[in-house]
Amino acid sequence: MTAIAFSQISGLIKSIAVAVPDQLDCDGCFNLAAEFADAELRGIELPNALNAVQIHLNQCPCCAYEYQALLEAVHAAEDNPDTNPDTNPDTNPGTNSEVNPGL
Ligand SMILES: [Zn+2]
């Protein structure tokens, strides 16, 4: 009965599988996610390598969630272009022309 169950399962898998196979695993998707987000935000045409990311995102809720988080982070960065975390002059000695020699 195990064999029957297996054939039923594989038949189900075949019926679920979409026409375009998912060529990426999650690691590969993650490695390309930033590039994919960049292309999408710029509105440029996706190269084949990035189409694979789109396919994977459509089929992998985990990566889709990670990608949404990435997009939100990118948007947040774009919303605050003037944000400069480098407020400590000690980290940027080259630009500190007004040193205080009197001390
Ligand atoms: Zn994934």
Residues whose N, C-alpha, C, O or C-beta is under 5 A from the ligand:
A	BS01	ZN	D25 C26 C29 C60 C63
